[in-house]
Amino acid sequence: MQVGIISWGSYIPRFRIKVEDIAKANGSNPEQIKNALMISEKSLPGIDEDTITISVEAARQAIKNIDSKKIGAIYIGSESHPYAVKPTSTVVGEAIELGNNYTAADLEFACKAGTAGIQICLGLVKSGMMDMALTGGADTAQSKPGDPLEYTAAAGGAVFVIGKEDVVAVINETVSFTSDTPDFWRREKEEYPSHGGAFTGQPAYYRHVINATKNLMEKAKTRPENYDYAIFHQPNGKFPRRVAKILGFNEQQISPGLLVGYIGNTYSGASMLGLAAVLDIAKPGQRILVTSYGSGAGSDSFDITVTDKILFNQKRTKKVLDLIKDKIYVDYSKYLRNTQ
């Protein structure tokens, strides 16, 4: 039985702020910041946007032309759920009119909560418990003014419906690599997250992404050249490019899903939006590798093959590239009003 993605949807808020405007407000050198992070601008939510609204907009795209009443589960991954106690997933389910016969939960694992949801949905459908399950990753990422995170923390997300009929992208294999590596955290009642600075690189991001990807290729019996596209979690522009080079992937394989330079790090939405951007353009028979990363720390990796069913879906969903182009620039004062 082939199980995988049967539809997807994306949403990126229209508002943008240029990295140079943040740098000027902080008294930093704009060119140094842009060169260090390889980011020119980032997305930010409107005053009335949050993880719920982002997930709803993406989910509405994802359920077009499918029988949504067959969806038996909904999971929303985020580290910026609007409520400390009250699920995001049930609000999304109500908004997209799923009815009442589904199970739901919110997920949290830093930036990989969305891909964890894909694994859960994959297991539920493969087991026969349900025909379809919906999962999303979305964030309106927060950062303390003046913190290095302020240049990258962004807003956006994507939703995928996992099923066994009319599959547009078969999930052939998935593996995870996990450890207790506290590179990023926020304690209860603290307003902003803390991070381990340089510690987030080698022992955290690189170790987990590299090992998860290597383990996946060993399980799938593949090599980098077997893939048409590769998506790695993108906290900035340098980390995914460096990890791709270490693993043997080239710029042509990673550039279609590398969005961070244009919209920043959308946290739980980052790998999900990268995959959605690739599905927007992928052709039948092409192969995709996706490896997420979440601080704390862990990576989920996927081997995916595109089917000829994708052509219909590409015509009816909003393209990630179009969402990136649809933008309104704001100044630093409005950025603070919208995000703080």
C-alpha positions in Angstrom: 0.0 0.0 0.0 1.4 3.4 -1.0 0.8 6.1 1.6 1.9 9.7 1.3 0.9 13.2 0.6 -2.4 13.6 -1.2 -2.6 17.4 -1.0 -0.9 20.4 0.5 -1.4 24.1 1.3 0.7 27.0 2.3 0.4 30.5 3.8 2.9 33.3 4.3 1.8 36.7 5.7 2.2 39.6 3.3 4.2 41.8 5.7 8.0 42.0 5.3 10.8 43.9 7.0 14.2 44.2 5.5 17.2 43.0 7.5 18.9 46.3 7.0 16.0 48.1 8.8 16.4 45.9 11.8 20.1 46.3 11.8 19.9 50.1 11.7 17.4 50.1 14.6 19.9 48.0 16.6 22.9 50.0 15.6 24.5 47.1 13.6 26.1 47.0 10.2 23.5 45.8 7.7 25.9 44.3 5.2 27.7 42.3 7.9 24.4 40.9 9.1 23.1 40.0 5.6 26.4 38.4 4.7 26.6 36.5 8.0 23.0 35.1 7.8 22.5 35.2 4.0 19.0 36.7 4.6 17.7 39.9 3.0 14.3 40.2 4.6 11.7 38.2 6.6 8.0 37.8 6.9 6.0 38.9 9.9 2.4 38.4 10.9 -0.3 41.0 10.7 -1.7 42.3 14.0 -4.5 39.8 13.8 -2.5 36.8 12.6 -1.2 33.9 14.6 -0.4 30.2 14.3 -4.1 29.4 14.2 -4.9 31.8 11.3 -1.8 30.7 9.4 -2.8 27.0 9.8 -6.4 27.7 8.8 -5.4 29.5 5.6 -2.9 26.7 4.6 -5.4 24.0 5.6 -8.2 25.5 3.4 -5.8 25.2 0.5 -5.0 21.6 1.4 -8.5 20.3 1.6 -9.7 21.7 -1.8 -11.1 18.9 -3.9 -10.9 16.2 -1.3 -13.6 14.7 0.9 -12.5 16.4 4.2 -15.0 14.3 6.2 -12.7 11.4 5.7 -9.9 13.1 7.7 -9.6 11.3 11.0 -6.9 13.3 12.7 -5.5 16.8 12.8 -2.1 17.8 14.3 -0.7 21.3 14.4 3.0 21.7 15.2 4.3 25.0 16.5 6.3 26.7 19.2 4.1 29.7 19.2 0.6 28.3 19.9 -1.6 31.2 20.9 -2.9 29.5 24.1 -0.9 27.9 26.9 -4.0 25.7 27.6 -6.4 25.3 24.7 -5.6 23.4 21.5 -4.8 25.1 18.2 -5.8 22.0 16.3 -9.5 22.0 17.3 -9.9 25.6 16.2 -8.4 24.8 12.9 -10.6 21.7 12.6 -13.7 23.8 13.3 -12.7 26.6 10.9 -12.3 24.1 8.0 -15.5 22.3 8.9 -14.1 18.8 9.6 -17.2 17.9 11.6 -16.6 16.1 15.0 -15.4 12.6 14.2 -11.6 13.2 14.4 -8.9 13.1 17.0 -6.7 16.2 17.4 -3.6 17.4 19.3 -1.0 20.1 19.3 2.6 19.2 18.8 5.7 21.0 20.0 9.3 20.2 19.3 10.9 23.5 18.3 11.2 23.7 14.5 10.5 20.1 13.7 7.0 19.7 15.2 5.4 19.8 11.7 7.5 16.9 10.4 6.8 14.9 13.6 3.1 15.3 12.7 3.8 13.9 9.2 5.3 10.8 10.8 2.3 10.4 13.2 -0.2 10.7 10.3 1.8 8.3 8.2 1.6 5.7 11.0 -2.2 6.2 11.5 -3.0 5.8 7.8 -0.6 2.9 7.3 -2.1 1.1 10.3 -5.6 1.3 8.8 -7.0 3.4 11.7 -8.1 6.1 9.2 -8.2 7.0 5.5 -6.7 10.4 5.8 -5.0 12.7 8.4 -4.0 16.3 8.3 -0.9 17.8 9.8 0.7 21.3 9.7 3.7 23.2 10.9 3.3 27.0 11.5 4.8 29.7 13.6 4.9 33.4 14.4 8.3 33.2 15.8 9.3 35.5 18.7 12.6 37.1 19.5 13.8 39.7 22.0 14.6 43.1 20.4 18.3 43.3 19.8 18.8 39.5 20.0 20.4 37.9 16.9 17.2 35.9 16.5 15.4 39.1 15.6 17.0 39.0 12.1 15.5 35.6 11.3 12.4 34.8 13.4 9.6 34.9 10.9 6.0 33.8 10.2 4.4 31.2 7.9 3.4 27.6 7.6 2.2 24.7 5.5 -0.3 21.9 5.9 -0.3 18.4 4.3 -3.0 15.8 4.1 -1.6 12.2 4.4 -3.6 9.4 2.8 -3.5 6.2 0.7 -5.7 7.2 -2.3 -4.7 9.6 -5.1 -1.2 10.0 -3.5 0.8 12.8 -5.2 4.0 12.1 -3.3 4.7 8.6 -1.8 6.6 8.7 1.5 9.0 5.7 0.9 11.0 5.9 4.2 11.4 8.1 7.2 13.8 8.0 10.1 14.7 10.3 13.1 17.8 11.1 15.1 17.2 12.5 18.6 19.2 13.5 21.7 19.0 15.8 24.7 20.9 18.8 23.3 19.6 22.0 24.9 20.7 24.6 22.3 17.4 26.6 22.5 14.8 26.9 25.2 12.2 29.1 26.9 11.0 28.5 30.4 7.4 28.9 31.5 6.4 32.6 31.9 9.5 33.8 30.1 8.5 36.1 27.2 11.4 35.3 24.9 13.5 32.2 24.1 17.2 31.8 24.9 19.8 30.1 22.8 23.3 28.7 23.1 24.8 30.8 20.4 27.6 29.0 18.6 26.6 25.8 20.5 23.6 25.6 18.1 25.9 24.7 15.2 28.0 21.6 15.4 26.6 19.6 18.4 23.1 20.6 17.6 22.0 21.4 14.1 24.8 19.7 12.1 25.0 16.5 14.2 21.3 15.8 14.0 20.7 16.8 10.4 23.7 14.9 9.1 23.1 11.8 11.0 19.3 11.7 10.2 20.1 12.2 6.5 22.8 9.6 6.4 20.6 7.1 8.3 17.7 7.7 5.8 19.9 7.2 2.8 21.3 4.0 4.3 17.8 2.7 5.0 16.5 3.7 1.5 19.8 2.5 -0.2 20.3 5.9 -1.9 23.0 8.4 -2.5 22.7 12.2 -2.9 22.7 11.9 -6.7 19.5 9.9 -6.5 17.5 12.9 -5.5 16.2 15.7 -7.6 15.6 18.0 -4.6 16.8 18.2 -1.1 15.3 20.3 1.7 17.1 20.9 5.0 15.9 23.0 7.9 16.9 26.6 7.3 17.5 28.7 10.4 19.6 31.0 8.2 21.1 30.8 4.8 24.5 29.3 5.7 23.6 26.2 7.8 21.5 24.4 5.1 24.1 25.2 2.4 26.9 24.0 4.5 25.2 20.8 5.5 24.2 20.1 1.9 27.8 20.4 0.9 29.0 18.1 3.7 26.5 15.5 2.7 27.2 15.7 -1.1 24.2 17.7 -2.4 24.6 20.6 -4.8 23.0 24.0 -5.1 20.7 23.0 -7.8 19.1 20.4 -5.6 18.6 22.7 -2.6 17.8 26.1 -4.1 14.1 25.4 -5.0 13.3 24.7 -1.3 15.6 27.2 0.2 13.3 30.1 1.2 15.0 31.5 4.3 16.7 34.3 2.4 13.3 35.8 1.3 11.1 35.1 4.3 13.4 34.2 7.2 13.1 31.2 9.5 9.5 30.2 9.9 10.5 27.6 12.6 7.9 24.8 12.5 6.9 26.0 9.0 10.4 26.1 7.6 10.9 22.5 6.3 7.2 22.2 5.6 7.2 25.3 3.4 10.4 24.2 1.7 8.7 20.9 0.8 5.6 22.7 -0.4 7.7 24.9 -2.6 9.3 21.8 -4.2 5.9 20.1 -4.6 4.7 23.2 -6.5 7.2 22.5 -9.3 8.1 18.8 -9.0 7.5 16.4 -11.9 6.2 12.8 -11.8 9.0 10.4 -11.0 11.2 12.9 -9.3 12.6 12.1 -5.8 12.8 14.4 -2.8 14.8 14.3 0.4 13.6 16.3 3.4 15.4 16.7 6.8 14.0 18.9 9.5 15.6 20.0 12.7 14.2 21.0 16.1 16.2 22.3 19.0 16.3 20.2 22.0 17.2 18.3 19.7 16.1 16.1 16.8 15.8 15.7 13.1 13.2 13.8 11.0 14.2 12.7 7.5 12.0 11.6 4.6 12.5 9.9 1.2 9.7 10.9 -1.1 8.8 10.0 -4.7 6.4 12.2 -6.8 3.6 10.5 -8.8 1.7 11.7 -11.8 -1.2 12.7 -9.5 0.7 15.8 -8.6 -0.1 17.6 -11.8 -3.8 18.2 -10.8 -2.8 19.4 -7.4 -0.3 21.9 -8.8 -3.1 23.6 -10.7 -5.4 24.2 -7.7 -3.1 25.3 -4.9 -1.5 28.7 -4.2 2.2 28.5 -5.0 4.7 29.3 -2.3 6.7 31.5 -4.8 3.6 33.6 -5.4 3.1 34.0 -1.6 6.7 35.2 -1.3 6.2 37.7 -4.1 3.0 39.1 -2.6 4.4 41.4 0.1 4.1 44.7 1.8 7.2 46.3 3.5 6.9 47.8 7.0 9.2 49.9 9.1 10.7 48.8 12.4 8.1 50.5 14.6 5.2 48.6 12.8 7.3 45.5 13.0 7.4 45.9 16.8 3.7 46.5 17.0 2.9 43.4 15.1 5.3 41.0 16.8 5.9 42.1 20.4 
